[in-house]
């Protein structure tokens, strides 16, 4: 049985005749995970915002967005607020923009419970702390008192997911929830969504441009392009036998470890362009244990020849950006030397 039915949804702006979403129809069943995939500008986020009733005032809509029998498209604020976030909630793409930097994380989440009369004031703090623990934030008491800018990207996204799940929604819309995260934190967030769905039987509408994310998390998928639905089906079937050329091209674009590598022709005795020798970077930080030095980059060496390509890979916080900034002279290095073209 469907919990969300979207029929012939179209979204346009101003006087333009070009629709950002055109006659889009799909449904989400109770407890299932449906993925919407497409390139940037395909209309994925506009679809989610239409479902949530969050489109700007100059947006013109037509069609139907029906949640559990209630028409939401064009509904007044009172009707929408009866469903948001109690029964439908959304995890936005950029938690840094969605979270208020002037209000502590715990107060922001507690306010959701109080403003929507989900629980009494005396319960709000404990329920918020329980949710912060549930989404895997370490030291929930400390994170409750923290501001969003004091959290890492992965921790902010966990807080956003916690905020969306506080009211126990029947449908969770996640708009590119892992876009700005490194692959390790991305995997943690996706595992968290799977675990929370298994515990609560919440339906998930997952919006992404990453087919790998869809493959590991969604039973069914839609492919959108330029505001239109290209194809819909079981995820395994779409991956195995795409019906549309655009879908096939998206699948071909997925990086493969066994893909042939195109290498530049070797140049014997190519001159050295960049030589990094034992460069190290420290930052002064405040810590409760009294240590005030963070070793961002430990002694690192690298030689780069003309025409050569070298990749530097690591998790967030591993020192990649600090290394690059030190090489460019944008931050001071504690030790070492950088030699360019001799």
Secondary structure by P-SEA (a helix, b strand, c coil): cccbbbcbbbbbcccccccccccccccccccbbbbbbbccccaaaaaaaaaacccccccccbbbbbccccccccccaaaaaacccccbbbbcccccccccccccaaaaaaaaaaaaccccccaaaaaaaaaaaaacccaaaaaaacccccccaaaaaaaaaaaaacccccbbbbccccccccaaaaaaaaaaaaaaaaacbbbbbcccccaaaaaaccccbbbbccccccccccaaaaaaccccaaaaaaaaaccccccccccccccccccccbbbcbbbbbbbbbbcccccccccccbbbbbbcccbbbbbbbcccccaaaaaaaaacccccccccccccc
